[in-house]
Amino acid sequence: MSLWIYWSLDGVGQAGEEAADVPAAVRALDISVERGRRAFDSDAPWKALKASADLIRTRMLREAPEPLSHGEEWSARTEGVEVRLIPRT
């Protein structure tokens, strides 16, 4: 299943890309969060953003496969992080 992932990281920016599946989308989010570290002057805000991204990451792996397998979008938001997964046909 191919999907499109959009993500927004407060203080960093937003992006989107195609991913082969949910684990690939998680990897894309992880890479973006790591790169986002450069946007902060200190570690505290980045660590807070990373903690939020970790919560989304867990939810993506647990919750997203079911609706995506039925052709439905999945999205989630926590403090500072928003992700939307859209199945591609």
Biotite code that builds the C-alpha atoms (Angstrom):
import biotite.structure as struc

atoms = struc.array([
    struc.Atom([0.000, 0.000, 0.000], chain_id="A", res_id=1, res_name="MET", atom_name="CA", element="C"),
    struc.Atom([1.428, 3.335, -1.030], chain_id="A", res_id=2, res_name="SER", atom_name="CA", element="C"),
    struc.Atom([0.475, 6.430, 0.908], chain_id="A", res_id=3, res_name="LEU", atom_name="CA", element="C"),
    struc.Atom([1.197, 10.120, 1.177], chain_id="A", res_id=4, res_name="TRP", atom_name="CA", element="C"),
    struc.Atom([2.373, 11.551, 4.487], chain_id="A", res_id=5, res_name="ILE", atom_name="CA", element="C"),
    struc.Atom([2.002, 15.220, 5.364], chain_id="A", res_id=6, res_name="TYR", atom_name="CA", element="C"),
    struc.Atom([3.536, 16.434, 8.587], chain_id="A", res_id=7, res_name="TRP", atom_name="CA", element="C"),
    struc.Atom([3.885, 19.703, 10.405], chain_id="A", res_id=8, res_name="SER", atom_name="CA", element="C"),
    struc.Atom([6.377, 20.362, 13.194], chain_id="A", res_id=9, res_name="LEU", atom_name="CA", element="C"),
    struc.Atom([5.903, 23.574, 15.185], chain_id="A", res_id=10, res_name="ASP", atom_name="CA", element="C"),
    struc.Atom([9.002, 25.729, 15.008], chain_id="A", res_id=11, res_name="GLY", atom_name="CA", element="C"),
    struc.Atom([10.400, 23.695, 12.111], chain_id="A", res_id=12, res_name="VAL", atom_name="CA", element="C"),
    struc.Atom([7.966, 23.636, 9.195], chain_id="A", res_id=13, res_name="GLY", atom_name="CA", element="C"),
    struc.Atom([5.881, 21.225, 7.183], chain_id="A", res_id=14, res_name="GLN", atom_name="CA", element="C"),
    struc.Atom([6.497, 18.753, 4.402], chain_id="A", res_id=15, res_name="ALA", atom_name="CA", element="C"),
    struc.Atom([5.092, 15.769, 2.609], chain_id="A", res_id=16, res_name="GLY", atom_name="CA", element="C"),
    struc.Atom([6.292, 12.771, 0.675], chain_id="A", res_id=17, res_name="GLU", atom_name="CA", element="C"),
    struc.Atom([5.205, 9.421, -0.643], chain_id="A", res_id=18, res_name="GLU", atom_name="CA", element="C"),
    struc.Atom([5.840, 6.386, 1.563], chain_id="A", res_id=19, res_name="ALA", atom_name="CA", element="C"),
    struc.Atom([5.523, 2.703, 0.749], chain_id="A", res_id=20, res_name="ALA", atom_name="CA", element="C"),
    struc.Atom([3.692, 1.887, 3.993], chain_id="A", res_id=21, res_name="ASP", atom_name="CA", element="C"),
    struc.Atom([3.161, 3.044, 7.579], chain_id="A", res_id=22, res_name="VAL", atom_name="CA", element="C"),
    struc.Atom([6.657, 2.016, 8.814], chain_id="A", res_id=23, res_name="PRO", atom_name="CA", element="C"),
    struc.Atom([8.182, 4.019, 5.942], chain_id="A", res_id=24, res_name="ALA", atom_name="CA", element="C"),
    struc.Atom([6.019, 7.004, 6.899], chain_id="A", res_id=25, res_name="ALA", atom_name="CA", element="C"),
    struc.Atom([7.260, 6.668, 10.494], chain_id="A", res_id=26, res_name="VAL", atom_name="CA", element="C"),
    struc.Atom([10.855, 6.704, 9.241], chain_id="A", res_id=27, res_name="ARG", atom_name="CA", element="C"),
    struc.Atom([10.146, 9.868, 7.212], chain_id="A", res_id=28, res_name="ALA", atom_name="CA", element="C"),
    struc.Atom([8.730, 11.565, 10.313], chain_id="A", res_id=29, res_name="LEU", atom_name="CA", element="C"),
    struc.Atom([11.712, 10.428, 12.424], chain_id="A", res_id=30, res_name="ASP", atom_name="CA", element="C"),
    struc.Atom([14.179, 11.847, 9.892], chain_id="A", res_id=31, res_name="ILE", atom_name="CA", element="C"),
    struc.Atom([12.329, 15.152, 9.763], chain_id="A", res_id=32, res_name="SER", atom_name="CA", element="C"),
    struc.Atom([12.280, 15.453, 13.564], chain_id="A", res_id=33, res_name="VAL", atom_name="CA", element="C"),
    struc.Atom([16.028, 14.779, 13.717], chain_id="A", res_id=34, res_name="GLU", atom_name="CA", element="C"),
    struc.Atom([16.712, 17.380, 11.031], chain_id="A", res_id=35, res_name="ARG", atom_name="CA", element="C"),
    struc.Atom([14.448, 19.805, 12.879], chain_id="A", res_id=36, res_name="GLY", atom_name="CA", element="C"),
    struc.Atom([16.839, 19.850, 15.802], chain_id="A", res_id=37, res_name="ARG", atom_name="CA", element="C"),
    struc.Atom([18.833, 22.514, 13.946], chain_id="A", res_id=38, res_name="ARG", atom_name="CA", element="C"),
    struc.Atom([15.893, 24.924, 14.146], chain_id="A", res_id=39, res_name="ALA", atom_name="CA", element="C"),
    struc.Atom([16.171, 25.299, 17.911], chain_id="A", res_id=40, res_name="PHE", atom_name="CA", element="C"),
    struc.Atom([18.668, 27.321, 19.927], chain_id="A", res_id=41, res_name="ASP", atom_name="CA", element="C"),
    struc.Atom([18.492, 24.947, 22.884], chain_id="A", res_id=42, res_name="SER", atom_name="CA", element="C"),
    struc.Atom([17.693, 21.301, 23.475], chain_id="A", res_id=43, res_name="ASP", atom_name="CA", element="C"),
    struc.Atom([14.586, 21.809, 25.643], chain_id="A", res_id=44, res_name="ALA", atom_name="CA", element="C"),
    struc.Atom([12.128, 22.820, 22.863], chain_id="A", res_id=45, res_name="PRO", atom_name="CA", element="C"),
    struc.Atom([13.472, 20.138, 20.542], chain_id="A", res_id=46, res_name="TRP", atom_name="CA", element="C"),
    struc.Atom([13.159, 17.471, 23.241], chain_id="A", res_id=47, res_name="LYS", atom_name="CA", element="C"),
    struc.Atom([9.528, 18.504, 23.803], chain_id="A", res_id=48, res_name="ALA", atom_name="CA", element="C"),
    struc.Atom([8.870, 18.286, 20.053], chain_id="A", res_id=49, res_name="LEU", atom_name="CA", element="C"),
    struc.Atom([10.582, 14.880, 19.889], chain_id="A", res_id=50, res_name="LYS", atom_name="CA", element="C"),
    struc.Atom([8.458, 13.602, 22.791], chain_id="A", res_id=51, res_name="ALA", atom_name="CA", element="C"),
    struc.Atom([5.311, 14.673, 20.928], chain_id="A", res_id=52, res_name="SER", atom_name="CA", element="C"),
    struc.Atom([6.588, 13.054, 17.730], chain_id="A", res_id=53, res_name="ALA", atom_name="CA", element="C"),
    struc.Atom([7.246, 9.831, 19.644], chain_id="A", res_id=54, res_name="ASP", atom_name="CA", element="C"),
    struc.Atom([3.605, 9.784, 20.777], chain_id="A", res_id=55, res_name="LEU", atom_name="CA", element="C"),
    struc.Atom([2.423, 10.286, 17.185], chain_id="A", res_id=56, res_name="ILE", atom_name="CA", element="C"),
    struc.Atom([4.863, 7.608, 16.012], chain_id="A", res_id=57, res_name="ARG", atom_name="CA", element="C"),
    struc.Atom([3.350, 5.063, 18.401], chain_id="A", res_id=58, res_name="THR", atom_name="CA", element="C"),
    struc.Atom([-0.171, 6.010, 17.342], chain_id="A", res_id=59, res_name="ARG", atom_name="CA", element="C"),
    struc.Atom([0.749, 5.765, 13.654], chain_id="A", res_id=60, res_name="MET", atom_name="CA", element="C"),
    struc.Atom([1.989, 2.201, 14.044], chain_id="A", res_id=61, res_name="LEU", atom_name="CA", element="C"),
    struc.Atom([-0.946, 1.139, 16.222], chain_id="A", res_id=62, res_name="ARG", atom_name="CA", element="C"),
    struc.Atom([-3.906, 3.025, 14.712], chain_id="A", res_id=63, res_name="GLU", atom_name="CA", element="C"),
    struc.Atom([-3.181, 3.967, 11.099], chain_id="A", res_id=64, res_name="ALA", atom_name="CA", element="C"),
    struc.Atom([-2.995, 0.597, 9.293], chain_id="A", res_id=65, res_name="PRO", atom_name="CA", element="C"),
    struc.Atom([-6.688, -0.250, 9.816], chain_id="A", res_id=66, res_name="GLU", atom_name="CA", element="C"),
    struc.Atom([-8.309, 2.851, 8.253], chain_id="A", res_id=67, res_name="PRO", atom_name="CA", element="C"),
    struc.Atom([-5.649, 3.019, 5.538], chain_id="A", res_id=68, res_name="LEU", atom_name="CA", element="C"),
    struc.Atom([-6.382, -0.585, 4.555], chain_id="A", res_id=69, res_name="SER", atom_name="CA", element="C"),
    struc.Atom([-9.988, 0.519, 3.940], chain_id="A", res_id=70, res_name="HIS", atom_name="CA", element="C"),
    struc.Atom([-8.906, 3.476, 1.801], chain_id="A", res_id=71, res_name="GLY", atom_name="CA", element="C"),
    struc.Atom([-9.540, 6.017, 4.561], chain_id="A", res_id=72, res_name="GLU", atom_name="CA", element="C"),
    struc.Atom([-7.231, 8.840, 5.682], chain_id="A", res_id=73, res_name="GLU", atom_name="CA", element="C"),
    struc.Atom([-5.708, 8.849, 9.147], chain_id="A", res_id=74, res_name="TRP", atom_name="CA", element="C"),
    struc.Atom([-4.505, 11.898, 11.073], chain_id="A", res_id=75, res_name="SER", atom_name="CA", element="C"),
    struc.Atom([-3.343, 12.817, 14.548], chain_id="A", res_id=76, res_name="ALA", atom_name="CA", element="C"),
    struc.Atom([-2.097, 15.867, 16.396], chain_id="A", res_id=77, res_name="ARG", atom_name="CA", element="C"),
    struc.Atom([-0.273, 16.289, 19.651], chain_id="A", res_id=78, res_name="THR", atom_name="CA", element="C"),
    struc.Atom([1.435, 19.337, 21.051], chain_id="A", res_id=79, res_name="GLU", atom_name="CA", element="C"),
    struc.Atom([3.603, 20.642, 18.228], chain_id="A", res_id=80, res_name="GLY", atom_name="CA", element="C"),
    struc.Atom([3.215, 17.728, 15.792], chain_id="A", res_id=81, res_name="VAL", atom_name="CA", element="C"),
    struc.Atom([0.545, 16.972, 13.223], chain_id="A", res_id=82, res_name="GLU", atom_name="CA", element="C"),
    struc.Atom([0.532, 14.040, 10.782], chain_id="A", res_id=83, res_name="VAL", atom_name="CA", element="C"),
    struc.Atom([-1.888, 13.083, 8.033], chain_id="A", res_id=84, res_name="ARG", atom_name="CA", element="C"),
    struc.Atom([-1.667, 9.830, 6.067], chain_id="A", res_id=85, res_name="LEU", atom_name="CA", element="C"),
    struc.Atom([-3.572, 9.486, 2.790], chain_id="A", res_id=86, res_name="ILE", atom_name="CA", element="C"),
    struc.Atom([-3.772, 6.198, 0.901], chain_id="A", res_id=87, res_name="PRO", atom_name="CA", element="C"),
    struc.Atom([-2.720, 6.342, -2.745], chain_id="A", res_id=88, res_name="ARG", atom_name="CA", element="C"),
    struc.Atom([-4.398, 4.240, -5.356], chain_id="A", res_id=89, res_name="THR", atom_name="CA", element="C"),
])
